[in-house]
Amino acid sequence: MIPAAFEYVAPASVEEALAALAEHGDDAKIIAGGQSLLPVLRMRLNAPEWVIDLGRIASLRGIRDGGDHLAIGAMTTHHDVGQDPLVHEHALLVSKAITHLADAQVRHRGTFGGALAHADPAGDLGAPALALGSTFVVQGPGGTREIPAEEFFVDLFETAISDDEILTEVRVPKHDGWGAAYEKFVRIAHQWPIVAVAATVRMDGDTIAEARIGLTNMGSTPVRARAAEAALAGVPATEEGVAAAAALAADGTNPPSDLNGDADYRRHLATVLTRRAVLAAAGRG
């Protein structure tokens, strides 16, 4: 299908983008990489009068070392994030997840911040961002503010970004020396995951000192598998020890039921994928 007609503006700065957003309000939609918005427009599920393209704002692209964190510009493509040596060294879980994200074409066009702001609970980046304790920096008429990942994802396709704000960067705390794995279950290659698990693990010899686990498509937002995380602390990285903790992965979740599987099926998948992800992150996969 062909999208409904709209006006198009491509500001050169965040300030210009915010001014356009303030001027057009509810009649405007922001486009970042366009890999989520364009299909919606083509199917006429949304028909904004104005589209504000952030693609020309150079300050929103790139990755910099912030000392104790990496600052990833919202308009940095998935490909650039996944190939960046700083990300591989300090936030390995993000690199691992991006290798599973869609296909090469989408990774070259889609943007890190755009995908996270879209807040699809089946998206591949929300769970890693949550597990790593990321912070989201947004800018609006009143200046900038920081939103912790635990507060950023509000509901299905809904974040804590206000209508007059723009996501500018994502700050990912460094996890040097942590192992990482992203396990994703799909029926068709490059499909949205039925369930996926993002796990990062800090080892102390043969024992798991600490684990952080994010779950994809196990609720209306990405969720932490906190019961499994607590059970993994101090456990030997063996099949038996990890399996017992992974059995708790779905505790407190509210997965959807659809044509790909009902809620109980997804809960089972979460335990299986958590076991695999943790063992792989611990170097035992």
Disulfide bonds with the S-S distance in Angstrom:
none
